[in-house]
């Protein structure tokens, strides 16, 4: 699991943090991560505080308390694998822009975020220049069965390789591959399946399965997210790995409707796999060093949230 050497774990200092920290330890151990960075976002200080320092006293105290609590939670719940560097940090700003800026500057490989705030998680999946793992509250940190939905695209191939790497690290024998398809009424099912089997074989030959046996499933359904969710429950899956697609020529970086739907509704952890750096062109524009304009932060935050500048 060479892909995930640098992890960024967002904690919101609520009851969901324990699951997040346990998953961070699991992934770091499986990936042999070099570093795990735990962060908590705090709102920016009021501009008036620059003129009346006393008004900042409450903010400073709050920051200090948050920093102490963040470190206490890590000390209590996280046991760093050998050779893994661990750090904690408060990030100033809106959660989305602060996390994006940090992933850009820190060359993060994987962000772990709680599904407690699914809106933030979905926006991060769209915009981040790296893969994102969304962890439901109180999800047990265990990986015994991995499912990866595929559409036979390059993005799906990336997801299969990541899923297989996780399965291998978890010492599993196989990885489940799901293809959801739809077809016009009257189309002969046998011929359709024969064509799908041929596409699957050609697809699998191009993917590094880490020596594992893929278990293919072909499901005819109109709605992909509903089918993926149903098979997650049917198979008893505890990790879903999905590919994403991105555009670097505009602020509308798409994760794919099926991936976003799974992030919104999944009851198990979901990894949205993205080739590292796939949205850096956008982030360089929005989060670059030229910030002399006092309104830059506000306009960047709007753009990062999919709103017009």
N, C-alpha and C positions, 0 to 999 in steps of 0.2 A: 504493500500500500504506500508506494513512494509518493503518491500525489499529495498526501495530507501531512506534510511536515510541520506546517505552521497553522495552529488553530486559534480562532478568536471566538470566545464564548461570552455571549451577552447575558447578564443576570439582571433581573429587575428587583431584586431584594424582596421577593415574595415567597410563598410556599412552593412555587414551582422550581426554585433554584436547586433543590437537592437532586431532582431528576437530571437537570442540566449538568450539574457537576459530575454526577455519576456517569453520564453519557460521555462527557469530556474525558474522563479517566479511561473509559472503555475504548473510545476511538484512539486516544493517544497511545494506549498500550498496543492496540492492534496495528496501528500505522507506524509505530516507532517514532512518534512526532518529536521534533527537536525542541519545540516550544509551544506552550499553551498560555494564551493571554486572556485573562478574565477581565471584563469591562462592565461598567455600569454607567448609563448616560444620565446626566443632570442638566436641567434647563439653563440657558444662558442667563447671566445676571442682568438686571434692569440697567439700562443706560444711565438712569438717574443716579445709580450707585457710584458712578465715576465722580460725581460732584458731592454726594453726601455719603461718605464712606461708612457711616454708622448703619445705613440702610442695608449694607452688605453683610453686616455682622451675622444676621440670621442665615444667610446663604452660606457663609464660610463655616458656621457651626454645622449646618446641614451637610455640607460637603465632608467635613471631618468625620461626622457620625457615619455617613455612607461609606467612606473609605475604611473605617474601622470595622463596620459590619461586613463589608465585602471580604476583607482579609480574614475575618473570623470564620466566615462560611467556608472559605477555601481551606483554611487550616483544619477545620473540623471534618470536611467531607472529601477532600481531594488528596490522593496519594500519588504523587508524580512518579511515573515510570522512570527507571534509571536512565540518566542522561537527558531527561526532559527539563528544560528551563521553564519556570512558572513565574508569572507576574500578574499584578492587579493594577487597574487604572480607572480613574473616573474620566469620562469623556464629556466635554461641554458642548451643548447644542441639541438640536432636535435629534431624536434617536436615529432616524434614517440617515440624515446627512452626516452625523457624527460617525456612524458605523461605516458608511461608504468611504468617508475620508480616511478612516483608519485602515480599512482593507486595502485601499490604494497605496497608502504610505508604507504599510507594514508588509506588503507582499503576502497577504494571507492566502492560504490554500483552501480552508474550509471554515465557514461561520456556523456556529451552533446557536440557535435561538429558540425560545419557548413558543409553542403554539398558543400560549395564553393571549397574546396579541396577534391574531391571525392576519389582521390588516397590515401591520408592520412586517410580519414574516413574508407575506406575499409580495409586498413592495421590495423587500430586500432580495427575494428570489429574482425579481425582474431586473433589478439594477446592479446587483453586486458583480464584481469582476471575477468571482470565484464561485465554487459550489457552496450550497447552503443546506444545512440539516435542520429541519423543524421538528422539535421534540414535544409531544403532547404532555400535559401535566401528569405527573406521577407515573409516567411510562417506565416500566422496569428496564434497567440497563442490561439487556441480554439480547443476543442475536442467535437464533436457532433456525430460522427459515427466512430466506431473502427472496423477494419478488421484484422483477424488473419488467415493466410493460415496454413493448417495442413497436415501432412502426417501420422498421428496417432502414431507418435513416442513419446518417453519420452520428447524429446526436444520440440516437438509441444505442449505437455501438459503443460510444463513450460510457453510457450508463451501464451497459452489460459488463464492461471491463471493470468498472468500479464495484458493481454488485458482486462479481466473481472474486474480486480482491477481498472484499469484506467477508464473503463466505469462506474463502481460503483461510483468512486470518482467524476466523471463528472455528476453523477445523471442521467445516461442513463438507459433505460429499457432493452436494449439488446446489444449483441455483435455479429458481423457477422463472421461466421466461413466458410472458403473457402477450399475445397479440389479439387485439379486439378489432373485428372487422364488421362491415355492413355491406349489403349487396342488394340490388333490386329484386323485387319479388319475382319468383319464377326461375331465377338463375339456379342451375343445377348444383346442389351442394357438393357432390362428389368431385366435379370438375373444379369447383372453386377451391376446395381443400387441397386438391392436387397442385394447383397453381401456388397456393400459399405455402405448402410444404417445400416446393422448389425454391421459393423466395427465402424461406427460413434457412434452408440448407446453405444457400449461397451467402446469406447474411452471417450465419454462425461461423463459416469458414474464415471470415475476415476478422474475427474477434478473439482476443486473448482470454480464454476461459480459465486460465491458471490451473489447467489439469482437471477441472471439475466437470461433472456431467450436467449439461443443461436439461431441464425438464420442461419441454414446451407445452403451452396450453393455447388453444385457438378457440375464441369465444365470439359468437355472432351476436352483436348487440348494437343498438343505435347510439347509446351514450357511453363513451369511453370511461369517464370518471366513475359512473355508477357500476360499470362492469369491473373495473379495477378494485373498487371498494368491496364489492361482493366477493371477489376471489381472494382478497386479503383476509376476509373473515372465513371463507371456506377452507383455505389452506392453513389457517392459523399463522399467518405471516407476522413477523415482528419488525421487519424493515422493508420499506419500499424505496427503490432507487429509480429515478426517472430522469430522462434527458431533457434539456432545455434548448431553445434556439434563441439567438440574439441578433439585433441589428445595431451596428455601431454608427450609423449615419443619422440618427435622430435620438430624441429622448425617449421614444417609445420602444424600449427594449422588452421584447416579449419572452415570457417563459414558456408559453404554450398553454392553451386553455385546460388541457387535461392535467398538467402539472399543477397549475394554479388551483384547480378544483380540488385536487388531492391535498394540497397544503391547507386549504380552507376546512376540509372535512375529515381528514385522516385521524384514525384513533391510534395509529402506530407512527413511529418516526418516519419521515420522508426525507430523502436526500435529493435535492435538485442539482443534477450534475451539470456543470458548466466548464467549458475549457477556460483555464486560467487566463485572465487578461482579455476576455471576449468583449468587455464593454469599456475598456480603458480609454478609448477615444472619447467617449462621452464624458467619463469622469475627469479626464484631463481638461476638458473645456469647463466643466462645472466646478471642479475642485482644484483648479490650478493655482499657481502662486500669485497671479495678478488679481489682488483683492483690494485695491486701493479704494474702490467705490464702497461707500458705507452701506449701500443696499445690496451688495453682492450676496451676502449670506441669505437674506430673505428671498432673493430671486432664485438662487441655487436650490434652496429648500423647496420652492414651488415647482421648479423643473423636475427635481428628483422625485416629487410626489405625483408627477404626471400632469401638472397644471401648466398653463401657458405662462411664459415669462412676460 
